[in-house]
């Protein structure tokens, strides 16, 4: 998706030059949230300020929200049919392959030094012991400082041209404060009238707030909060939601729409979606004007690199957990292995999922 955003913003519309866009992507890879979503918002912010960022965020996320809501409604209606159960069991195997591939890809980029490997192993052990992922992330940040980690991505990227007039910076701060106050008011209303939606909103907000390393980083946090801690959904149902999320044209965190719909219908889908996107939006618009200064700070780089190393461990552990949640028949093993090989060969995820759906129906009919 970033390739398409770059073509539109740099080559077609000439809103940014290629250097500025590349530096924006580097920023989006460091802060929490889905990288493609953040890249779109970065373009909007650089061209029209926080209002432009909001416009691109909504424009980018709305089609995925609408499609996921429709898919969640269909899922709720058909999931008990034998063909649906079989197809989704096959898709779950493909999702395990997708997350395994994300672990491998993220590990190749992140684990450049024995110190990063050490933090990853540390995270795997603690996550396996059922520690809270947020605590693990915090400890990884501390380890990054103690071990003197360096953030190579931040170090090697070009300077981001983010200096803004003082009045524009103040306007951005005012908008951020207004959005936070509005969200706080929403939480108060939900707390008074619907505790279930209040819990959903705060959970999704917290998940996105700590999802460093891109959209896939939210998966271990979702699994921990939704399945392990509160048992709002079982592991297989969450896997089904992730599978449907891969069919939509949006980031994997759109799974929040699926979770919200299953828990509280259309309003739950809307609350879950707003809450999962809001923190990363605020962080992007807040940090862009000062990113040049932050990226030169040794402490900032150490913290970020420690956190990113921990997410390799979290993704590895959740891959194992998802795999253990599945019933592995011959069809699931075949499709899971095929999907992993295809992904390692750089096949587009959408084609892998669509192939899996088609093959699942064929296998069901033949059986």
PEDASUL-V139211 format. One record per helix or strand of 3 or more residues. SS is the DSSP state (H for helix, E for strand). FROM is the first residue (numbers start at 1). TO is the last residue. Records with the same first field share a line. If there is no record, write none. Layout:
BEGIN
SS->FROM-TO + FROM-TO
END
This chain:
BEGIN
H->2-12 + 18-30 + 35-78 + 82-110 + 114-128 + 133-146 + 152-156 + 166-193 + 195-209 + 217-229 + 235-245 + 252-294 + 298-325 + 330-344 + 349-366
END
